[in-house]
């Protein structure tokens, strides 16, 4: 039990660094970065999409390598890549190098998710496995919360802020190396038999719509509410992350409500939060409340998709999670530059309304009836 707790804690911290720092901190610092490098909204979206593109490439490689090399080596690689990418942003002399740093840093998220899902599936008891998976996944909220005080105190010195995040990521990588037990992996089946099966189409559709429906707040929420001032914007970001930690209870929600009902609640909540951003971007209380609802809903939804993927692919946890999270990132990669262009052509409010309309269509997707996961211990 002690080993499981250590593994879950280390995995949560790695997700915090890879997602909260390496991937989503870019959105928090967009005002400072836009001023430093003279970035337009379209360029901001294009650079942000680079993070998601890097994620898409990395998660494919990670899903294969986790099976071949074992979870610990791949998880440590995620920490190293996150540290390098964050460091590159910290020293970026130009927008081109900034974009490269964001891409490398964002790649770490794709590397991290499959080995951590596989490690929990292998070394955590089955009766607490769903909760453990969603707790680790909720590390995103922890990372978002941690970026807030860093940004608040060092917003005028954004390079130092990113250097601090790089140092934290390096320490967490060392912790992960000690927490995950060694394993040789399996060299024979990186992709399970019958890769396209009952439930796959729904999983893919749900993942794509989650990515598209979340991209406005993650990439442009800070820009839309810039008129509220740095302090209020950072408070909203803190609330978003803190509420995201509540996504750790996604596994409990599945046990109580069932996957389909929990899914509907999550999608409705994320859409409502996006609409509030669009309608009330100048009302501080409304924005902070919407940030909290969005954070809880988004992290819960990714946790639900993680569980959904494992149920569809009980014989290949890393493959199923990799597929789902790849498609989430693909939706965000496609959506980020599109939303940036919409902001320039129309307005940020209109762009948010369109994103909400797209995201709510995920209510039409239902999890297929699939058996409870029986995980192959060789995963």
Buried (B, 14 or more C-beta within 10 A) or exposed (E): EEEBEBBBBBBBBBBBBBBBBBBBBBBBBBBBBBEBBEBEBBBBBBBBBBBBBBBBBBBBBBBBBBBBBBBBBBBBBBBBBBBBBBBBBBEBEEBEBBBBBBBBBBBBBBBBBBBBBBBBBBBBEEEBBBBBBBBBBBBBBBBBBBBBEBBBEBBEEBBEBBBBBBBBBBEBBEBBBEBBEEBEBBEEBBBBEEEEBEBBEBBBBBBBBBBBBBBBBBBBBBBBBBEBEBEBBBBBBBBBBBBBBBBBBBBEBBEEEEBBEBBBBBBBBBBBBBBBBBBBBEBBEBBBBBBBBBBBBBBBBBBBBBBBBBBBBBBBBBBBBBBBBBBBBBBBBBBBBBBBBBBBEEEBBEBBBBBBEBBBBBEEBEBBEBEEBEBBEBB
